[in-house]
Amino acid sequence: MPALIKSLAKRMPYYFLLRVHFNYSLRREAALAREISEIAGLSLLETLDLARLKKSDTVFVLGSGWSINNISDERWGVIAGHDTFALNYWPVHPFVPKIHLFENIYSADNSDTEQFEAMSNALQGLMRRRADDYRNVTKIISEPQPLSRRQRILDIPQGFLPQLYVGYSVAVVARNEPELVAGIRYLSRQGIFASDTHIPWHFNYGGSVTKALSLAVRMGYRRIVLCGVDLGNADCFYHDAARFPQACSWQFVPRSQPHATTLRLKWRLSAQEAIYLFKNEVLDRAGVELYVESRSSTLFPRVPEAPPELFESLASHLPGVP
C-alpha cells in the first residue's frame, strides 16, 4: 500500500479509505496491465469471451496442497469431465486443466534476488516442458508490475504464449473482519461479482484462491470444489519425490512453516478468513455451493467436504454414462 494512503489511513474514516484505496488501485493496476500487454504483445483478459469456455455448472479449483496426491483415479475421471481452474505451479502435475491462473513473479527490490531466481526459473522451466500440452489451455497471468521491477511476464517462453491473457487483481483494504465484509459488500453493490462474459480483473484478498472464486462466480458456476487447497503448511503435492522427481526439491519457503497466505498481518486477514467471508457474502447470496475435496483442508468444516454422493451425481451426468 502506498505510503501516502497508509498515512491517511490513520486519520481517514474507513468509509472513505475503502473508496480511495480501491479506486486508486483499480486505475493503477489497469494501467500496468495495458502497459505490459502492449510491450509483451499479449491480449488483455477483458478481450476473452468467458462464455465459450464454460461447459459445466461445476468447476474444480486445483491448488498445490499435498492432498492432491490422495485423489483417486475415479475422482480424477469426474474432475476431467468438468471445468477446471489450476493455480500457479500446477503444470508440474500431468493433469491438464481448462484454465491456468498464475501470478507474475517479480522482485520488489534487490534483497530477494535468490528467491526470485529460484521461483522464476522453476516456472519458466515448467512452461518450456509443458508448452505443447498447454497450447490450447486458456492461461491468465496477473500481478503485472512497473517496468522498473524485475519480472518474468516479459520472458515467458514462446511456446507458452498461445491463449495467454494479461489480467490484474484488485483488493479492498481491510484490517479486520467487519472491514472486509464492508469492502466485499461495497464491491457487490458495484456489480463486481455479477455474472459476465468479459471481465478485466479478479478480486484478490488473501491469495490465489479468492481470485479463482471471484472468476468462478462471475462465470456463473453453481458449484465450486476446492482440490488441494489445504492451507496448512508449505508442503505441496510436487514434494512427493516418487511422483515428481523434477520438482520435489523445490522449497521456496521451509515446508514445515505455515502457508504464507494463512498468516494474519496488520493489513491482511488470513486466506481462510477471506474465503469464509467471501463464501458468506458472495457465494451463499448467489446460491453457489462451495466444497473442499478433502477434509484435510484447514477450511473444513466451515467449508464442507464434498460428499461421495456429489461425485456419484457428477459422474452419472458425464457424456457416455448411461
Secondary structure as UniProt FT lines:
FT   HELIX           3..9
FT   TURN            10..11
FT   HELIX           14..40
FT   STRAND          43..44
FT   HELIX           45..47
FT   HELIX           50..52
FT   STRAND          58..62
FT   HELIX           66..70
FT   HELIX           73..80
FT   STRAND          83..87
FT   TURN            88..89
FT   HELIX           90..92
FT   STRAND          99..103
FT   STRAND          106..107
FT   HELIX           110..112
FT   HELIX           113..130
FT   TURN            131..136
FT   STRAND          138..142
FT   TURN            147..148
FT   STRAND          150..151
FT   HELIX           153..155
FT   HELIX           158..160
FT   TURN            162..163
FT   STRAND          164..166
FT   STRAND          168..170
FT   HELIX           177..189
FT   TURN            190..193
FT   STRAND          201..203
FT   HELIX           208..218
FT   TURN            219..220
FT   STRAND          223..227
FT   HELIX           237..239
FT   TURN            241..243
FT   TURN            245..249
FT   TURN            255..256
FT   HELIX           260..262
FT   TURN            266..267
FT   HELIX           271..278
FT   HELIX           279..283
FT   HELIX           284..286
FT   STRAND          289..292
FT   TURN            295..296
FT   TURN            298..302
FT   HELIX           308..316
FT   TURN            319..320
//
